Amino acid sequence: MAETDRERRVIDEVTKGLIIGGSVRDATDQKTFGVEDPSTGAILCDVADASPEDGMAALDAAAAAQADWAATAPRERGEILRRAFELVTERADDIAMLMTLEMGKPLAESKAEITYAAEFFRWFSEEAVRISGEWKVNATGSGRVLVMRQPIGPCLLITPWNFPLAMGTRKIGPAIAAGCTMVIKPASLTPLTILKLADILAEAGLPDGVLNVVTTKSTGKVMGPLITDGRIRKLSFTGSTEVGQKLLQQSAEQVLKTSMELGGNAPFVVCADADVDEAVQGAMLAKMRNIGEACTAANRFYVHADVAEEFTKKLTERMGAMSVGRGTEEGVEVGPLVEADQRDKVAELVDDAVQKGATVRTGGQVPSGQGYFYPPTVLADVPTSARLAKEEIFGPVAPIFTFTEDDEAIRAANDTEFGLVSYLYTKDLSRAIRLSERLEAGMVGLNQGMVSNAGAPFGGWKQSGLGREGGSVGIEEYLEVKYVAMNV
């Protein structure tokens, strides 16, 4: 049970049913599932557990609303997003409490996510009226070329548990701006934030059927028929590479346009000439944002041998001093991991590294008591044979490796099937440009520990995904190009 009146209020105010065609309904078989508080293990509330029939009903609603929504004036679509931006901002405190309760991150981090998430609505409210086309005389001079961009059609959006609001707005924002209807399936670990967002969008004026929310514990069973139905024309997924690969295989049958933001294993390279204090500050952002449960989290720290001990000592002091506790409590900097399986995986990776020779500088032990907590952990002398040199940690663990030559660091940084983001610290401009160009990643944090920005294209190389979200290219993912050849 929630522990305060305010916590209970924000939970009670959230829709618990499926949102289909503007109506709230129970699952057809009346099934529900519990949403857990990861800091205590207690159930916060139950929400509808959709059946395949419910998923199809959501698609029916999206398909029925598509033509009218596509014909809605771009300015009107933009104004709905602008009003939603203002409402999300206005209600940030309550949304943050809800997010912290179901996901675990401290309130300050939840509020930071809300600021970031709301920016996608503001950004795409402005992009809605800037969907452009092209008109030109053809090469022979006897005809004209007309190029237009139109909504791709109903979209299926599948979001992860780690950024419950931002991963929703990053997909919903451009879809609304482009004129697409949607079925969204939030993560079963954190469905409440998206349900709250859907209520806000309805209040902002979004017509019935444009956004349909399907909560379920059986993602494949419920979403699979939608992917193969033929009416869904776009699939956007954020989650693991393993699941993304399966979705791509399913999408191939209908040749769906797909956006995939998948796994990461971000390297954090600290050169010998780096400002160590700035690098440590950047490391705290890149590692500890969202308790390390982020695809952009720094997972492998490659530090030049000349500054490795200084960097390790200062990072250990910073991480070791962080307060761990329930995210709703004042002063807490590190909340619980989202579930027991996630915590156990982090502990397993740390134990494997220690058994192979790594030294624990701080943390490294699962604390006793309730909840899925794991302390901020720094590992030095990590061997390259350790599993966490290859596997995504998704927790508050910083393994430190050393190097002596730039080429060595770049080879190690690129030695992964992932390529979402890399971090690089150096004071030398030539080195910064040279190494940034060689890093195999869709994004590079150069002398900064955060790359997320609503106005920038977010996405990865290799098995970290396909397509981009955000920035001026983000809306293109929801548009089809049509060329009209005109004989004049």
N, C-alpha and C positions, 0 to 999 in steps of 0.2 A: 504493500500500500504506500501511496505517497505520504510524506512525513509532515507537510504543512498545508494550511488551508489554501495558500496560493498555488502550491503544486497541484492539489486536487482540483482547484478551479480551472487551471489551464488544461488539464486533462479532460475534465468534464465538458469543456466548451468545444472540444474537437469532434468532428464527425467521425463515427466509428463504422459506418457502412460503406458500401460501394457507391460511387458517384457516377451515374450513367444517365446520359441525356438530360442532365440537370436535376435528376431526382436521386435521393439517397435511399438505398435499398439494402436489405439483407442478402446474403448469399442464397441462392436458390435452395440449397440443402440445409440452410440455417447454420452452417459450420462457422466457427470463429477460431482465432488463435490469440494467444497472449503476447503482449508487448512487455519486455522485461526491462527493469532498471538494472543496468550492469554494475552499479555500485553496491547493490544489495542482493540482487538475484530475485527480488520481489516482482510480481506482475503488476504493471501500472494499470492496464485495462485490456479488454479484448476487442478485436476488430474483425470485420467480416473476412472469411476465408473463401475466396471466389472459386467457383467451379468453371470448367470449360464453357458451359452454357453462359455463365456470367461474362466471361471474356468475349464471347461472340456477341452478346448483347451490347457490350461497350463498343465493339467495332461497328455494329449496326448503327449505333447512335452517331459515331464519328463520320461514317460514310453518308448518313442522311443529312448531316449538317454541313458537309464539305462545300457543296456548290454555293450556298448562300454565304458562307463565311469567306470563300475565295472572292466573291463579288463585293464584299464589304470594303468601303473606302480605306485606303492605306492610312489616312489620317485618323480615322476612327479606331483602327487596330492599334495605332501608336498611342492614342489617348487612353485606351484601356490599359496598356502596359504602363503608361506614365502614372495613372491612378493606382495601379497595383504597386508600383515602386513606392509611392507615397504612403500607402497603407502598410506595406511591409516595414518601412522605416518607422512609421508611427507606432507600430506594435512590436517593435524589436525586443523589448523586455520580456513580453509573454512568449514570443516565439523562441527566444533564447532559452527560457526556462523549460519549455517543452522539448527542445532539441537536447538540452543537457540531460533531462530525465531519461530519454529513450536511447541516447547515444553515449553519454558519459563525460564528454569533454567539459571543462570548466566553463562557467557562464561567460567569462571574458572572451574565451575562444568562440563560443556560440555567437556572441554579439558581433565579433569580427567576421564570422562567416555570413551573418545576415547582411552586414554592410556590403560585403563582396557579392553576395547573391542578388541583392536588390539592384546592384549596378547593371546586371544583365538585362533587367527590365527597362532601366533607364536608357541603356545603350541601344537596345533593339527597338525601343519606342521611337528613336530618332532614325534608325535604319529602315523602318517600315515605309517611309516616304521617299527613300533613296534607292529603291529597286530600279535599276536602269536598264535600258535597251540600246539598240543601235540602228542607225539608218544611214545608208550610203549608196552611192551609185555603184553598180557592179562594174566589173573590169571591162566589159565591152561598151559600156555607156548606154546600152539599150534597155536596161532594167534596173531594178532597185533591190537592195538587200535590207530586209527588216528583221531584226533580232529582238525577241521579247523574252522575258523571264516570268514564269507563271508558277503558282504553288504546285508542289509535287503531288499533294494529296494527303490522305490520312496517314498519320505517322504512329509508330509504336516506339515509346520511350521507356527504357528500363534503366533505373537509377540505383546507385549503390548506397550502403548504409553510412559511409564515413563522412560525407558532406550532404546531409539529407536535404537541405534547402538549395545550396548552390548548384548541385548537380541537376536539380529540377529546373531552376530558373535558366540555367545555361542551355537547356534543351527547349523548354517551353517558350522562352522569350523569342528566339528566332522563328519558331514554328508559328506563333501568333502573328509576328510581324510579316511573315511571308504569306499568310492566309491559309495555313494548314490546320486541320483538325487532328486530335490526338487521343490515343489511349496511353496512359502512363501506368507503369507497374513499379511502385516504390519497393525498396528492399524490405523484406518481412521483419528485419530487426529494427527498422526505424521508419515505420509507415506514417506516424502521426504528423510529422512536419509537412509532408506533401498533402495530406488531407487538410491541414490547416491552410496551406497555400491555395488549394482549390477553392476553399470557402472565400478567401480574400479575392481571388480572381473573379468569382461570381459576383461579389459585392462591387468590384470595379467595373462590372458591366459585360463580362465575357458571356456570350450567348450560350444557352443550353446546348450540350452535345459537342462543343468545340474541345473541351477538356474532359475526359472521362477517366476516373481513377479506379483501378482494380487492385485490391490488396489480396495477396494469396501467399501461402507457404509452398505451393506447387507451381513454381514459375514455368517449368518446361511443359507441364501438362496443360496449363491454362493458356500460356502464350504461344505454344507451338502451333496450334490451329490458326491463330491470327497471322503468323508469319507465312504460312502456306496458303492462306485464303485467296489471295489475289487482289484484295481491295487495299490492303496496306501497301504503300509505295515507298516507305522510308522506315528504316530501323536505326535508332540511335541507342547505343549501349555503353555504359561505363561500368567496368568490373574487371574480373580476372581475364588473363589471356586465354586460359583453358576454356572458360565459358564463351568468350568471344569467338573462338575458333569454331565451336559448335554452332553458334548463331550464324556465322558466315556460311557454314555448310547448309543450314536450313534456308538461309536467304537466297542461296544460289538458284533454287528451284524456280522462284518468282523473279529472279534478277533484281532484287531490291537494292535501292541505293542505301548504303550503310555508312554510319559513323561509328567508329570503335575507339574508345579511349580505354586502353587495357593496362596491363601490369607495368611496373617500373622497377628499376634497381639502380637508382641514381648515384653516380660517383660524385664525390666532393673533393676536388683537387686543390691542394694548398701548396703553391710554389715557394721556393726558398726566399724570394723577394717580397712575399705577401706581408701585409700588415696583419700580424697574428691576432691582435685584439679584434680587428674588424672580421677576420676569418672566424674567430670563435663566436662572435655575435651572429654572423651569418649562419654558422653551423647550428646554433640554437634555434634559429628560425626554420632552417631547412630540415632539421632532425625532429624538433619537438613540437612543431605545429601539428595540432590535432593528435597529440600523444604519439606521434610517429605513424599514425594510421592514415597515411596519405600516399597516393601513387607518386607524388612529387617528392616524398621524403628522401633525404640523403641516407643512403644505405651503406655505402662504402667510402671511407675517408682515406684518401691517398695524400699523405703529408710528407713533404721533403724532409729527409733525415736531419738537415741542419736546424729545422724548427719543430721537429716532431715532438720532442719532450716538452718544450714550452707550450705548444698547442694542446697536447694531451693533458698537461697539468691544469691549464686554465679551463679547458672544456670540462674536465672532471670536477673542478671546483664549482662551476656553474650548474652542471647537471646534478651533482650531489646535493646542492643546496635547495633544490626545487621541492616544494611542499606537495605531498601526494594525499588525495582524499576525495570525498564525494564532490562532484563538480558544482553542486549548489551551495557549498560552504564557502564563506568569505576567505580569501587568501589562498585558496587551493590553486595550484598551477598545473597539476597533472592528475587527471581523472583515471577511471578504470579503462581497461580495454573492453571492447564491445561485448565479448562473450567468452566463456571458458575455453572454447577451442582455440580462439585467437591467442589468449594468454598462454595456453599450453604450448602452442607452436613457437611463440617467442622464447619461452623458457627452454624448449628443446633446442633451438638454434644456439642459444647462449651456452647451454651445457655442452653441446657438440664442439663449439669453438674452444671452450676451456679444456675439454678433454684432449684437444689436439694441440694445446700449448698456449692459448691466449691467456692474458693476465687481466683479471677484473680490477679496474681502478675504482669503480663505485657501482653499487647496485648488484645485479646478478642473481638475486634470490627472490622467489615468490613469497610475499609476505603472508602471514597468517591472518585469519579473519574472513569476513564475508566480502563478496564482490570480486571482480576480475582484475585486480590491480597488479601492476608490475613496475618496479622502480626504474627511474632513469639510470641507464647503465652505460659505462664506457669500458671498452675492451682494448687493450694494447697488445702489441706483439702477436697480432692475429695471423695465423698461417693461411696461405692461399687455398689450402685444402679444406678449410672450414666451410660448412654448408652456407653460412651467411655471406660468403664471398660470391655466391651464385644466386641464392634465393632471396626473394623480397622479404624483409623482416616484418614490416607493418607493426612496429612497436617502438618503444623509447630506448633503442639500443644503438650505440655508435661504435662500430668496429673500426679500428685505426690500423692502416697498413703504411709502410714507408717506401719511399723511392729516392733515387739519386739523380736520375736524368728525366727530362721532359718526355722523351720518347717512351720510356718505361711507364710513366704515369698514364700516358694516352693509350698505350696498348692495354694496360690493365683496365682503364675506364671503359674502353670499347669492347672488352672481352665479355660480352653478354648478349643474349638474344633480344634484350630490351633496349629502348632508345627514346625514353620519354623526355627526361631532363638531365642535364649535367650542371654542376656548379664548379666555378673556377675562380681562384683568388690569386692575383698577381698585380704588382704595381707597374709592370713593364707593358706599354701599349702594344709594341710589336708582338711580344709573347701572347698577350691577351687575344689579339686578332688571329695569330697563327694557330694557337691551341683551340680557340673557339671554332675555327673552321674545321679542325680535325676531329672534334668530338662528335660522335655519331648519335645525335639526339635531336629531337624536334625543337627543343628549347634549351637555352643556356643561361644560367644565372651568373653573370660576370660581376664579381665583387658584390654580390647581393644574394641573400638566402631565400628569396621568394620570387617566383616568376608569374604567379596568377594575376591576371588583369583582364577585366571584361572587354577592354578595347584591343586585346592582342589575340592572335591565333593560337589556341591551345591544342596541342596534339603531339604525337610521337612518331618516331621512325621504327622500322623493323617490327618486332612483335608487340610493340607498345601501341599499335593502333593504325587506324585509317581515318582520314579526314581531319577537319579542324573545327573547334568550337570557339565562339567569341571573335572579336575583331570584325573587320569589314568583310572577311570571307565567311564568317559564321552563318550568315543568312543564306549564302549560296548553297549550303547543304540541304536546304528546304525548298529549292527552286529548280524547275526544269527549264532548259533553254529551247526555244522554238524559233526556227528560221523560216521566214516567208519569202519566197522568190517572187518578185513582182515584175511583170512584163508591162512596160509603159511605152 
